[in-house]
Amino acid sequence: MALKVDNQRGPNRFLRLLNRLFCRGWHRLTSVEYKLPDGPVILVSNHICGLDPLLIQASVNRPIAFLMAREYYIKMSWLRWGFDMVGAIPVSPGGANRHAIKEAVAVLKTGNVLCLFPEGAANPPIPLHKILPGAALIARASGAPIVPFRVSGVWPFDHIHLGPSFYRRSRAKVVMGEPLYLSDDQPGREGLHSDTALIRAAIKHLK
């Protein structure tokens, strides 16, 4: 039996249906639907372009709240109502994010699914060369398992134009890995560094 989620975050059933039709129809995403564990779950993935959140949402059976770059949350003011409606949490890559982390942990502790892209930016110069410790930090604070994903087959973000990855047809592919249950045996910064390396390897090894 699925656990009841309090204060559900993420797009509603109708929006998820529209998104799935768009991703499977226009971007030819395979029709596999991954079953996520019940209760709080953290999804982590590589980050190629702005289409990635839509593809991951279209590939799973539960609504997802996303961490998103504050830069785009502010700059794309005409879409802010939509970001708020689906429960997006603005975060400053590389900056002070105590409030965002606190909100992310609260989302998980009410049984929701949270997704973040630990590379910190779309289409980095060397994919998955380095990831930020936010996912490990949130996992330690919430006790939620981490599920790695790998996105491929889409047009990469050129760091100038946001639109092409959405309107240019692709052959999108999303692959899910096994859940990671992080141990708290190694506390402090060393433990956080070790967990971050584990998360990076889990994403990188998916094909």
C-alpha positions in Angstrom: 0.0 0.0 0.0 1.3 3.4 -1.0 2.1 5.8 1.9 -0.1 8.9 2.2 1.7 12.1 1.3 1.0 15.3 3.3 1.2 18.6 1.4 1.9 17.0 -1.9 4.4 18.9 -4.0 4.8 18.7 -7.8 2.6 18.8 -10.8 -1.0 17.4 -10.6 -2.2 14.4 -12.5 -3.5 16.5 -15.5 -0.2 18.4 -15.9 1.8 15.1 -15.7 -0.4 13.6 -18.4 0.2 16.6 -20.7 3.9 16.4 -20.0 4.1 12.7 -20.7 2.3 13.2 -24.1 4.8 15.9 -25.0 7.9 13.9 -24.0 6.8 10.7 -25.5 5.2 12.2 -28.7 7.6 15.0 -29.6 10.8 13.9 -28.0 10.2 10.1 -28.5 10.9 9.2 -24.9 10.5 5.5 -24.4 7.2 4.6 -22.6 8.9 2.9 -19.6 7.4 4.2 -16.3 9.7 3.7 -13.4 8.1 2.9 -10.1 9.7 5.0 -7.3 9.8 3.8 -3.7 7.0 5.0 -1.4 7.7 7.9 1.0 10.5 10.5 0.6 12.8 10.0 -2.3 15.6 12.1 -3.7 16.2 11.9 -7.5 19.6 12.9 -8.8 20.6 13.1 -12.5 23.1 14.5 -15.0 22.0 17.8 -16.5 22.1 18.4 -20.3 19.4 21.0 -20.8 16.2 22.6 -19.5 14.1 19.7 -20.9 15.6 17.3 -18.3 13.0 17.9 -15.5 10.2 17.2 -18.0 11.7 14.0 -19.1 12.3 12.7 -15.6 8.8 13.6 -14.5 7.4 11.8 -17.6 9.4 8.7 -16.7 8.2 8.1 -13.1 4.9 7.3 -11.4 4.9 10.1 -8.8 4.9 13.9 -8.9 8.3 15.6 -8.4 9.3 18.9 -6.8 12.5 20.2 -8.3 15.4 22.4 -7.2 15.9 25.0 -9.9 18.5 27.8 -10.5 17.3 31.0 -8.9 18.7 32.9 -11.9 16.0 31.4 -14.1 13.3 31.6 -11.5 13.9 35.4 -11.4 14.7 35.9 -15.1 11.7 34.0 -16.4 9.2 36.0 -14.4 6.4 35.1 -16.9 6.7 31.5 -15.9 7.1 32.0 -12.2 3.5 31.1 -11.5 4.1 27.8 -13.1 7.3 27.1 -11.2 5.4 27.9 -8.0 2.4 25.7 -9.0 4.6 22.7 -9.4 6.5 23.3 -6.2 9.9 24.4 -7.6 12.5 25.5 -5.0 14.9 28.2 -6.2 18.5 27.7 -5.3 21.7 29.7 -6.0 24.3 27.3 -7.5 27.5 27.6 -5.4 25.9 30.2 -3.0 24.4 30.3 0.4 21.3 28.1 0.3 20.3 27.4 3.9 16.6 28.4 3.3 16.4 26.3 0.1 18.0 23.2 1.8 15.6 23.7 4.8 12.6 23.8 2.4 13.9 20.7 0.5 14.2 18.7 3.7 10.7 19.8 4.7 9.4 18.6 1.4 11.0 15.2 1.9 9.8 14.9 5.5 6.2 15.2 4.3 6.7 12.1 2.1 7.4 13.8 -1.3 9.8 13.2 -4.1 12.5 15.8 -4.7 14.8 16.0 -7.8 18.0 18.0 -8.2 20.9 18.2 -10.7 24.1 18.0 -8.6 26.3 19.2 -11.4 25.0 22.7 -10.6 24.5 23.8 -14.2 23.3 22.3 -17.5 25.8 21.0 -20.0 29.0 21.5 -18.0 32.3 21.5 -20.0 33.1 17.9 -18.7 29.9 16.0 -17.9 29.8 14.6 -14.4 33.4 15.6 -13.8 32.4 17.2 -10.6 29.2 17.4 -8.6 28.1 19.6 -5.6 27.4 18.1 -2.2 23.8 19.3 -1.9 22.2 15.9 -2.6 24.3 14.2 0.1 23.6 17.0 2.5 19.8 16.9 2.0 19.9 13.1 2.2 21.7 13.1 5.5 19.3 15.7 6.9 16.1 14.0 5.7 17.1 10.3 5.8 15.6 9.8 2.3 17.1 7.3 -0.2 18.7 8.6 -3.4 17.7 7.3 -6.8 20.1 8.1 -9.6 19.0 8.8 -13.2 20.8 9.4 -16.5 19.3 11.5 -19.3 20.6 11.2 -22.9 19.5 11.8 -26.5 18.5 15.4 -26.2 19.9 18.7 -27.6 22.4 20.2 -25.1 22.0 23.7 -23.7 24.4 26.2 -25.4 24.2 28.6 -22.4 22.6 31.2 -24.6 19.3 29.9 -26.0 16.9 28.0 -23.8 14.4 27.1 -26.5 16.0 24.7 -28.9 16.2 21.7 -26.6 12.4 22.0 -26.1 11.2 22.5 -29.7 13.9 20.5 -31.7 12.8 16.8 -31.8 15.0 14.4 -30.0 15.2 10.7 -29.1 15.2 11.2 -25.4 16.2 8.4 -23.1 16.0 8.2 -19.3 17.5 5.4 -17.3 17.0 4.8 -13.5 19.5 3.1 -11.2 19.1 1.3 -7.9 18.3 3.4 -4.8 21.2 4.4 -2.6 20.8 4.3 1.2 23.6 6.5 2.6 25.2 5.5 5.8 26.0 7.9 8.6 29.0 5.9 9.8 31.4 8.5 8.5 30.3 11.9 9.9 31.4 15.4 9.0 33.0 16.7 5.8 34.8 13.5 5.0 31.5 11.6 5.1 29.8 14.2 2.9 32.7 14.0 0.4 32.5 10.2 0.3 28.7 10.3 -0.2 29.0 12.8 -3.0 31.6 10.6 -4.8 29.2 7.7 -4.4 26.3 9.7 -6.0 28.5 10.8 -8.9 29.6 7.2 -9.6 26.0 6.0 -9.5 24.9 8.5 -12.1 28.0 8.1 -14.3 27.8 4.3 -14.5 24.2 4.3 -15.9 24.0 3.7 -19.6 
